[in-house]
Amino acid sequence: MILEQTVDRKRNYREDKLSESPTRSILKSVSWRVLGTIDTIIISWVVTGEVSVAFSIGSIELVTKMVLYFFHERIWNTIKWGKR
């Protein structure tokens, strides 16, 4: 129901752009990635007991997840399902 309301309200890029600026979307993406990396560092620290290892894992995860997300989005952009 919520998804349908969101899709109905945002029928094109111009309308979507008016509801949320691209800069806001970028900042939300960055803040989410930072939060996810902090989570990974904490979990890695608990599992390994080593802060340096935890930061190494978090650093690698930060880069690999951004790259994976980029390709994930590009692939989804080629899929017609669910688009109007």
FIKOL-593494 format. One record per residue: x, y, z of N, C-alpha, C, O in turn. Coordinates in pm, whole numbers. Layout:
# residues N
@n_x=X, n_y=Y, n_z=Z, ca_x=X, ca_y=Y, ca_z=Z, c_x=X, c_y=Y, c_z=Z, o_x=X, o_y=Y, o_z=Z
...
This chain:
# residues 84
@n_x=82, n_y=-119, n_z=0, ca_x=0, ca_y=0, ca_z=0, c_x=87, c_y=126, c_z=0, o_x=64, o_y=217, o_z=-79
@n_x=185, n_y=131, n_z=87, ca_x=273, ca_y=249, ca_z=93, c_x=351, c_y=261, c_z=-37, o_x=366, o_y=371, o_z=-90
@n_x=402, n_y=148, n_z=-87, ca_x=477, ca_y=151, ca_z=-213, c_x=390, c_y=202, c_z=-327, o_x=436, o_y=282, o_z=-409
@n_x=265, n_y=157, n_z=-333, ca_x=174, ca_y=202, ca_z=-439, c_x=151, c_y=353, c_z=-429, o_x=146, o_y=422, o_z=-531
@n_x=136, n_y=404, n_z=-308, ca_x=115, ca_y=548, ca_z=-289, c_x=238, c_y=625, c_z=-335, o_x=226, o_y=729, o_z=-399
@n_x=355, n_y=574, n_z=-303, ca_x=479, ca_y=640, ca_z=-342, c_x=493, c_y=640, c_z=-494, o_x=527, o_y=742, o_z=-553
@n_x=467, n_y=526, n_z=-558, ca_x=478, ca_y=516, ca_z=-703, c_x=377, c_y=607, c_z=-770, o_x=409, o_y=673, o_z=-869
@n_x=254, n_y=611, n_z=-719, ca_x=150, ca_y=695, ca_z=-778, c_x=186, c_y=844, c_z=-768, o_x=157, o_y=921, o_z=-860
@n_x=248, n_y=884, n_z=-659, ca_x=281, ca_y=1025, ca_z=-640, c_x=401, c_y=1069, c_z=-723, o_x=409, o_y=1186, o_z=-760
@n_x=492, n_y=980, n_z=-753, ca_x=615, ca_y=1016, ca_z=-824, c_x=614, c_y=952, c_z=-961, o_x=671, o_y=844, o_z=-981
@n_x=551, n_y=1018, n_z=-1055, ca_x=535, ca_y=958, ca_z=-1187, c_x=652, c_y=988, c_z=-1281, o_x=669, o_y=918, o_z=-1381
@n_x=731, n_y=1090, n_z=-1251, ca_x=844, ca_y=1118, ca_z=-1338, c_x=957, c_y=1182, c_z=-1259, o_x=940, o_y=1218, o_z=-1142
@n_x=1072, n_y=1197, n_z=-1323, ca_x=1190, ca_y=1249, ca_z=-1255, c_x=1167, c_y=1390, c_z=-1202, o_x=1211, o_y=1423, o_z=-1092
@n_x=1097, n_y=1472, n_z=-1279, ca_x=1074, ca_y=1610, ca_z=-1237, c_x=994, c_y=1615, c_z=-1107, o_x=1029, o_y=1691, o_z=-1016
@n_x=889, n_y=1537, n_z=-1098, ca_x=811, ca_y=1533, ca_z=-974, c_x=894, c_y=1476, c_z=-860, o_x=888, o_y=1526, o_z=-748
@n_x=970, n_y=1372, n_z=-888, ca_x=1055, ca_y=1312, ca_z=-785, c_x=1160, c_y=1412, c_z=-739, o_x=1188, o_y=1422, o_z=-619
@n_x=1218, n_y=1485, n_z=-832, ca_x=1321, ca_y=1583, ca_z=-800, c_x=1265, c_y=1692, c_z=-708, o_x=1336, o_y=1743, o_z=-621
@n_x=1138, n_y=1728, n_z=-727, ca_x=1077, ca_y=1829, ca_z=-643, c_x=1055, c_y=1779, c_z=-501, o_x=1055, o_y=1858, o_z=-407
@n_x=1035, n_y=1649, n_z=-484, ca_x=1009, ca_y=1595, ca_z=-350, c_x=1139, c_y=1569, c_z=-273, o_x=1140, o_y=1578, o_z=-151
@n_x=1247, n_y=1537, n_z=-343, ca_x=1375, ca_y=1514, ca_z=-278, c_x=1486, c_y=1548, c_z=-375, o_x=1492, o_y=1495, o_z=-486
@n_x=1574, n_y=1638, n_z=-333, ca_x=1681, ca_y=1681, ca_z=-422, c_x=1786, c_y=1571, c_z=-438, o_x=1803, o_y=1487, o_z=-350
@n_x=1856, n_y=1571, n_z=-552, ca_x=1963, ca_y=1474, ca_z=-572, c_x=2070, c_y=1484, c_z=-463, o_x=2126, o_y=1382, o_z=-421
@n_x=2099, n_y=1604, n_z=-416, ca_x=2199, ca_y=1622, ca_z=-309, c_x=2154, c_y=1551, c_z=-183, o_x=2234, o_y=1486, o_z=-115
@n_x=2026, n_y=1563, n_z=-150, ca_x=1972, ca_y=1493, ca_z=-32, c_x=1986, c_y=1342, c_z=-50, o_x=2023, o_y=1272, o_z=45
@n_x=1957, n_y=1291, n_z=-168, ca_x=1969, ca_y=1148, ca_z=-194, c_x=2114, c_y=1101, c_z=-178, o_x=2139, o_y=994, o_z=-122
@n_x=2207, n_y=1180, n_z=-228, ca_x=2349, ca_y=1146, ca_z=-215, c_x=2390, c_y=1144, c_z=-69, o_x=2458, o_y=1051, o_z=-24
@n_x=2350, n_y=1246, n_z=7, ca_x=2385, ca_y=1251, ca_z=149, c_x=2322, c_y=1135, c_z=227, o_x=2385, o_y=1080, o_z=317
@n_x=2200, n_y=1098, n_z=192, ca_x=2137, ca_y=983, ca_z=256, c_x=2214, c_y=856, c_z=224, o_x=2233, o_y=771, o_z=311
@n_x=2258, n_y=841, n_z=100, ca_x=2335, ca_y=723, ca_z=60, c_x=2467, c_y=715, c_z=137, o_x=2504, o_y=609, o_z=186
@n_x=2536, n_y=826, n_z=146, ca_x=2664, ca_y=830, ca_z=216, c_x=2644, c_y=801, c_z=364, o_x=2719, o_y=722, o_z=422
@n_x=2543, n_y=863, n_z=426, ca_x=2521, ca_y=841, ca_z=569, c_x=2483, c_y=696, c_z=596, o_x=2524, o_y=639, o_z=697
@n_x=2405, n_y=635, n_z=507, ca_x=2368, ca_y=494, ca_z=522, c_x=2491, c_y=405, c_z=509, o_x=2506, o_y=309, o_z=585
@n_x=2578, n_y=435, n_z=414, ca_x=2699, ca_y=355, ca_z=393, c_x=2792, c_y=367, c_z=514, o_x=2851, o_y=268, o_z=557
@n_x=2806, n_y=488, n_z=569, ca_x=2890, ca_y=508, ca_z=688, c_x=2834, c_y=428, c_z=805, o_x=2909, o_y=361, o_z=876
@n_x=2704, n_y=434, n_z=825, ca_x=2640, ca_y=358, ca_z=932, c_x=2662, c_y=208, c_z=914, o_x=2692, o_y=137, o_z=1010
@n_x=2647, n_y=160, n_z=791, ca_x=2671, ca_y=19, ca_z=763, c_x=2815, c_y=-23, c_z=787, o_x=2841, o_y=-133, o_z=836
@n_x=2908, n_y=65, n_z=754, ca_x=3050, ca_y=35, ca_z=776, c_x=3084, c_y=33, c_z=924, o_x=3160, o_y=-53, o_z=969
@n_x=3028, n_y=125, n_z=1000, ca_x=3048, ca_y=125, ca_z=1145, c_x=2996, c_y=-6, c_z=1204, o_x=3061, o_y=-66, o_z=1290
@n_x=2880, n_y=-51, n_z=1157, ca_x=2824, ca_y=-178, ca_z=1201, c_x=2919, c_y=-293, c_z=1170, o_x=2943, o_y=-380, o_z=1255
@n_x=2973, n_y=-295, n_z=1050, ca_x=3067, ca_y=-400, ca_z=1010, c_x=3192, c_y=-397, c_z=1097, o_x=3242, o_y=-502, o_z=1138
@n_x=3243, n_y=-278, n_z=1126, ca_x=3363, ca_y=-266, ca_z=1210, c_x=3336, c_y=-320, c_z=1350, o_x=3418, o_y=-393, o_z=1405
@n_x=3221, n_y=-285, n_z=1406, ca_x=3188, ca_y=-332, ca_z=1541, c_x=3173, c_y=-484, c_z=1543, o_x=3226, o_y=-550, o_z=1633
@n_x=3101, n_y=-539, n_z=1445, ca_x=3085, ca_y=-685, ca_z=1439, c_x=3220, c_y=-754, c_z=1421, o_x=3248, o_y=-855, o_z=1486
@n_x=3304, n_y=-699, n_z=1334, ca_x=3437, ca_y=-756, ca_z=1311, c_x=3521, c_y=-751, c_z=1437, o_x=3596, o_y=-845, o_z=1466
@n_x=3512, n_y=-643, n_z=1511, ca_x=3587, ca_y=-628, ca_z=1636, c_x=3540, c_y=-731, c_z=1739, o_x=3623, o_y=-793, o_z=1807
@n_x=3409, n_y=-749, n_z=1750, ca_x=3354, ca_y=-848, ca_z=1845, c_x=3399, c_y=-989, c_z=1807, o_x=3437, o_y=-1068, o_z=1893
@n_x=3395, n_y=-1021, n_z=1678, ca_x=3431, ca_y=-1155, ca_z=1632, c_x=3581, c_y=-1181, c_z=1643, o_x=3622, o_y=-1287, o_z=1690
@n_x=3662, n_y=-1084, n_z=1601, ca_x=3807, ca_y=-1106, ca_z=1598, c_x=3879, c_y=-1062, c_z=1725, o_x=3984, o_y=-1116, o_z=1760
@n_x=3822, n_y=-964, n_z=1793, ca_x=3889, ca_y=-910, ca_z=1911, c_x=4003, c_y=-816, c_z=1877, o_x=4075, o_y=-771, o_z=1966
@n_x=4019, n_y=-785, n_z=1751, ca_x=4129, ca_y=-699, ca_z=1705, c_x=4073, c_y=-574, c_z=1637, o_x=4003, o_y=-584, o_z=1536
@n_x=4105, n_y=-459, n_z=1691, ca_x=4056, ca_y=-333, ca_z=1635, c_x=4114, c_y=-310, c_z=1495, o_x=4042, o_y=-268, o_z=1405
@n_x=4242, n_y=-336, n_z=1477, ca_x=4305, ca_y=-312, ca_z=1347, c_x=4244, c_y=-401, c_z=1238, o_x=4224, o_y=-357, o_z=1125
@n_x=4216, n_y=-525, n_z=1273, ca_x=4152, ca_y=-616, ca_z=1177, c_x=4011, c_y=-567, c_z=1145, o_x=3968, o_y=-569, o_z=1030
@n_x=3941, n_y=-522, n_z=1248, ca_x=3804, ca_y=-472, ca_z=1230, c_x=3802, c_y=-352, c_z=1135, o_x=3717, o_y=-344, o_z=1047
@n_x=3896, n_y=-260, n_z=1152, ca_x=3903, ca_y=-143, ca_z=1063, c_x=3944, c_y=-184, c_z=921, o_x=3899, o_y=-124, o_z=824
@n_x=4030, n_y=-283, n_z=910, ca_x=4067, ca_y=-332, ca_z=777, c_x=3947, c_y=-391, c_z=705, o_x=3923, o_y=-363, o_z=588
@n_x=3871, n_y=-473, n_z=776, ca_x=3750, ca_y=-532, ca_z=717, c_x=3651, c_y=-422, c_z=680, o_x=3594, o_y=-425, o_z=571
@n_x=3631, n_y=-326, n_z=770, ca_x=3539, ca_y=-215, ca_z=743, c_x=3580, c_y=-133, c_z=623, o_x=3495, o_y=-90, o_z=545
@n_x=3709, n_y=-109, n_z=608, ca_x=3758, ca_y=-30, ca_z=495, c_x=3734, c_y=-102, c_z=362, o_x=3691, o_y=-42, o_z=264
@n_x=3763, n_y=-231, n_z=361, ca_x=3741, ca_y=-310, ca_z=240, c_x=3592, c_y=-316, c_z=208, o_x=3552, o_y=-302, o_z=92
@n_x=3511, n_y=-337, n_z=310, ca_x=3366, ca_y=-347, ca_z=293, c_x=3308, c_y=-217, c_z=239, o_x=3217, o_y=-220, o_z=156
@n_x=3358, n_y=-106, n_z=285, ca_x=3310, ca_y=24, ca_z=239, c_x=3324, c_y=37, c_z=87, o_x=3230, o_y=77, o_z=19
@n_x=3439, n_y=3, n_z=37, ca_x=3466, ca_y=15, ca_z=-107, c_x=3390, c_y=-90, c_z=-187, o_x=3326, o_y=-57, o_z=-287
@n_x=3397, n_y=-215, n_z=-144, ca_x=3333, ca_y=-321, ca_z=-222, c_x=3181, c_y=-304, c_z=-227, o_x=3120, o_y=-331, o_z=-330
@n_x=3120, n_y=-262, n_z=-119, ca_x=2974, ca_y=-245, ca_z=-120, c_x=2931, c_y=-129, c_z=-208, o_x=2825, o_y=-135, o_z=-270
@n_x=3011, n_y=-23, n_z=-215, ca_x=2977, ca_y=87, ca_z=-305, c_x=2985, c_y=41, c_z=-451, o_x=2899, o_y=74, o_z=-532
@n_x=3088, n_y=-35, n_z=-484, ca_x=3104, ca_y=-86, ca_z=-620, c_x=2990, c_y=-183, c_z=-654, o_x=2931, o_y=-175, o_z=-761
@n_x=2960, n_y=-274, n_z=-563, ca_x=2851, ca_y=-368, ca_z=-585, c_x=2718, c_y=-296, c_z=-602, o_x=2638, o_y=-332, o_z=-688
@n_x=2694, n_y=-194, n_z=-520, ca_x=2569, ca_y=-119, ca_z=-530, c_x=2558, c_y=-48, c_z=-665, o_x=2450, o_y=-45, o_z=-724
@n_x=2667, n_y=8, n_z=-713, ca_x=2667, ca_y=75, ca_z=-842, c_x=2623, c_y=-22, c_z=-952, o_x=2533, o_y=10, o_z=-1030
@n_x=2685, n_y=-139, n_z=-957, ca_x=2650, ca_y=-236, ca_z=-1061, c_x=2510, c_y=-292, c_z=-1040, o_x=2438, o_y=-317, o_z=-1137
@n_x=2470, n_y=-310, n_z=-916, ca_x=2334, ca_y=-354, ca_z=-885, c_x=2232, c_y=-255, c_z=-942, o_x=2135, o_y=-296, o_z=-1005
@n_x=2254, n_y=-126, n_z=-921, ca_x=2164, ca_y=-23, ca_z=-973, c_x=2164, c_y=-21, c_z=-1126, o_x=2058, o_y=-7, o_z=-1187
@n_x=2281, n_y=-34, n_z=-1187, ca_x=2289, ca_y=-31, ca_z=-1333, c_x=2213, c_y=-149, c_z=-1393, o_x=2144, o_y=-135, o_z=-1494
@n_x=2226, n_y=-265, n_z=-1332, ca_x=2154, ca_y=-382, ca_z=-1381, c_x=2004, c_y=-362, c_z=-1365, o_x=1928, o_y=-390, o_z=-1458
@n_x=1960, n_y=-313, n_z=-1250, ca_x=1817, ca_y=-289, ca_z=-1229, c_x=1762, c_y=-184, c_z=-1325, o_x=1645, o_y=-191, o_z=-1363
@n_x=1844, n_y=-90, n_z=-1366, ca_x=1799, ca_y=11, ca_z=-1463, c_x=1769, c_y=-51, c_z=-1599, o_x=1694, o_y=8, o_z=-1677
@n_x=1825, n_y=-167, n_z=-1628, ca_x=1798, ca_y=-232, ca_z=-1756, c_x=1673, c_y=-320, c_z=-1752, o_x=1624, o_y=-363, o_z=-1856
@n_x=1622, n_y=-348, n_z=-1633, ca_x=1504, ca_y=-434, ca_z=-1617, c_x=1378, c_y=-351, c_z=-1628, o_x=1362, o_y=-252, o_z=-1557
@n_x=1289, n_y=-391, n_z=-1717, ca_x=1165, ca_y=-315, ca_z=-1742, c_x=1056, c_y=-342, c_z=-1638, o_x=966, o_y=-259, o_z=-1623
@n_x=1062, n_y=-453, n_z=-1567, ca_x=958, ca_y=-493, ca_z=-1474, c_x=935, c_y=-386, c_z=-1366, o_x=1029, o_y=-338, o_z=-1303
@n_x=810, n_y=-349, n_z=-1348, ca_x=775, ca_y=-254, ca_z=-1245, c_x=784, c_y=-108, c_z=-1286, o_x=750, o_y=-20, o_z=-1208
@n_x=830, n_y=-81, n_z=-1408, ca_x=840, ca_y=55, ca_z=-1458, c_x=714, c_y=89, c_z=-1536, o_x=648, o_y=0, o_z=-1591
@n_x=682, n_y=214, n_z=-1541, ca_x=566, ca_y=258, ca_z=-1621, c_x=612, c_y=310, c_z=-1754, o_x=529, o_y=352, o_z=-1835
